[in-house]
Amino acid sequence: MFEFPNFTPDYLSSFIAPIYYVAGEFDIMPLADIVYMHNYTASSRIAIIQGADHSNYISSNHGRHIYHLTHAFFSTQPQAIPLA
């Protein structure tokens, strides 16, 4: 059995990078946990892929849908600025 880390609201709210939580409807991680993390991560988005499990949303017919979701997410993020 997997053991999930104990992410506290304080820990999750400390994240400053944009985060995109993507999970399948039948994912190994409980959807309530995904929603919990999303609710405490200020710069996050969430997508739950209907009918998918932990990995088949990437390798099955959902692939094109996932591509469009992630492309839209990354296209709206600020570009990195070189440090020197």
C-alpha positions in Angstrom: 0.0 0.0 0.0 1.2 3.5 -0.8 1.8 6.0 2.0 0.9 9.5 1.1 2.8 12.5 2.6 1.1 14.7 5.1 0.8 18.0 3.2 -0.4 20.6 5.7 -2.2 23.8 4.5 0.8 25.8 5.6 3.2 23.7 3.5 0.9 23.8 0.5 0.3 27.5 0.7 4.1 28.1 0.7 4.4 27.0 -3.0 5.0 29.9 -5.3 5.4 28.1 -8.6 2.3 27.5 -10.7 1.0 23.9 -10.2 -1.3 21.9 -12.4 -2.9 19.0 -10.6 -4.0 16.4 -13.2 -5.6 13.2 -12.1 -7.8 10.4 -13.4 -11.3 9.9 -12.1 -10.1 6.5 -10.9 -6.6 7.6 -9.9 -4.6 5.8 -7.3 -4.5 9.0 -5.3 -8.0 9.8 -3.8 -9.7 12.7 -5.6 -10.4 14.3 -2.2 -6.7 14.6 -1.6 -6.1 16.2 -5.0 -8.9 18.7 -4.4 -7.5 19.3 -0.9 -4.0 20.1 -2.3 -5.5 22.3 -5.0 -7.5 24.3 -2.4 -4.4 25.2 -0.4 -2.1 25.9 -3.4 -2.8 29.5 -4.5 -1.3 29.3 -7.9 -2.8 26.0 -9.0 -5.3 24.6 -11.5 -6.9 21.2 -11.3 -8.2 18.8 -14.0 -9.9 15.5 -13.3 -10.0 13.3 -16.4 -13.3 11.4 -16.5 -13.0 7.6 -17.0 -9.2 7.6 -16.5 -7.0 5.9 -13.9 -3.6 7.0 -12.8 -1.8 6.6 -16.1 -4.2 5.7 -18.9 -5.2 9.3 -19.4 -1.7 9.9 -20.9 -1.4 6.7 -22.9 -4.9 6.2 -24.2 -7.5 8.2 -26.1 -7.3 10.9 -23.5 -3.8 11.9 -24.7 -5.0 14.6 -27.1 -7.2 16.1 -24.4 -4.3 16.1 -21.9 -2.0 17.8 -24.5 -4.5 20.7 -25.0 -5.0 21.1 -21.2 -1.3 21.2 -20.4 -0.4 23.3 -23.4 -3.0 25.9 -22.4 -1.6 25.8 -18.8 2.0 26.3 -19.8 1.2 28.8 -22.4 -0.3 31.1 -19.8 2.7 31.0 -17.4 5.3 33.8 -17.3 8.5 33.2 -19.2 11.7 32.6 -17.3 14.1 35.5 -17.2 17.9 34.6 -17.5 19.8 35.4 -14.3 22.8 36.9 -15.9 
